[in-house]
Amino acid sequence: MATATLPTPSSSVARAGSATSAAVLSVLGTIAAIGIAAIGLLVVPVALLVAFGPSLLAMF
Protein backbone atom coordinates (compact mmCIF):
# COMPACT_ATOMS: atom_id res chain seq x y z
CA MET A 1 0.00 0.00 0.00
CA ALA A 2 1.34 3.43 -0.91
CA THR A 3 0.97 6.48 1.25
CA ALA A 4 0.86 10.03 0.00
CA THR A 5 2.70 12.81 1.75
CA LEU A 6 1.15 16.22 2.12
CA PRO A 7 3.27 19.23 1.27
CA THR A 8 4.12 21.34 4.29
CA PRO A 9 4.57 25.10 4.07
CA SER A 10 8.22 25.92 4.60
CA SER A 11 8.07 29.70 4.71
CA SER A 12 7.52 31.58 7.94
CA VAL A 13 4.83 33.68 6.25
CA ALA A 14 2.69 30.61 5.65
CA ARG A 15 3.18 29.49 9.25
CA ALA A 16 2.27 32.94 10.58
CA GLY A 17 -0.84 32.99 8.40
CA SER A 18 -1.96 29.59 9.58
CA ALA A 19 -1.30 30.57 13.20
CA THR A 20 -3.34 33.74 12.72
CA SER A 21 -6.22 31.88 11.13
CA ALA A 22 -6.11 29.29 13.90
CA ALA A 23 -6.28 32.05 16.51
CA VAL A 24 -9.21 33.69 14.73
CA LEU A 25 -11.06 30.39 14.50
CA SER A 26 -10.37 29.73 18.17
CA VAL A 27 -11.83 33.10 19.16
CA LEU A 28 -14.86 32.61 16.93
CA GLY A 29 -15.40 29.15 18.36
CA THR A 30 -15.25 30.53 21.88
CA ILE A 31 -17.76 33.25 21.02
CA ALA A 32 -20.08 30.65 19.49
CA ALA A 33 -19.79 28.41 22.55
CA ILE A 34 -20.61 31.29 24.89
CA GLY A 35 -23.58 32.22 22.71
CA ILE A 36 -24.91 28.66 22.74
CA ALA A 37 -24.52 28.51 26.52
CA ALA A 38 -26.34 31.84 26.93
CA ILE A 39 -29.24 30.62 24.79
CA GLY A 40 -29.33 27.43 26.84
CA LEU A 41 -29.58 29.46 30.04
CA LEU A 42 -32.58 31.34 28.63
CA VAL A 43 -34.57 28.17 27.95
CA VAL A 44 -35.63 27.60 31.58
CA PRO A 45 -36.91 31.14 32.30
CA VAL A 46 -38.83 31.23 29.02
CA ALA A 47 -40.38 27.84 29.76
CA LEU A 48 -41.39 29.06 33.24
CA LEU A 49 -43.01 32.15 31.74
CA VAL A 50 -44.92 30.07 29.22
CA ALA A 51 -46.05 27.57 31.83
CA PHE A 52 -46.88 29.87 34.76
CA GLY A 53 -47.18 33.32 33.20
CA PRO A 54 -50.93 33.22 32.46
CA SER A 55 -51.85 31.99 35.95
CA LEU A 56 -49.62 34.61 37.59
CA LEU A 57 -51.12 37.38 35.47
CA ALA A 58 -54.65 36.20 36.31
CA MET A 59 -53.93 36.80 40.00
CA PHE A 60 -53.59 40.57 39.42
C-alpha positions in Angstrom: 0.0 0.0 0.0 1.3 3.4 -0.9 1.0 6.5 1.2 0.9 10.0 0.0 2.7 12.8 1.8 1.2 16.2 2.1 3.3 19.2 1.3 4.1 21.3 4.3 4.6 25.1 4.1 8.2 25.9 4.6 8.1 29.7 4.7 7.5 31.6 7.9 4.8 33.7 6.2 2.7 30.6 5.6 3.2 29.5 9.2 2.3 32.9 10.6 -0.8 33.0 8.4 -2.0 29.6 9.6 -1.3 30.6 13.2 -3.3 33.7 12.7 -6.2 31.9 11.1 -6.1 29.3 13.9 -6.3 32.0 16.5 -9.2 33.7 14.7 -11.1 30.4 14.5 -10.4 29.7 18.2 -11.8 33.1 19.2 -14.9 32.6 16.9 -15.4 29.1 18.4 -15.2 30.5 21.9 -17.8 33.3 21.0 -20.1 30.7 19.5 -19.8 28.4 22.5 -20.6 31.3 24.9 -23.6 32.2 22.7 -24.9 28.7 22.7 -24.5 28.5 26.5 -26.3 31.8 26.9 -29.2 30.6 24.8 -29.3 27.4 26.8 -29.6 29.5 30.0 -32.6 31.3 28.6 -34.6 28.2 28.0 -35.6 27.6 31.6 -36.9 31.1 32.3 -38.8 31.2 29.0 -40.4 27.8 29.8 -41.4 29.1 33.2 -43.0 32.2 31.7 -44.9 30.1 29.2 -46.1 27.6 31.8 -46.9 29.9 34.8 -47.2 33.3 33.2 -50.9 33.2 32.5 -51.8 32.0 35.9 -49.6 34.6 37.6 -51.1 37.4 35.5 -54.6 36.2 36.3 -53.9 36.8 40.0 -53.6 40.6 39.4 
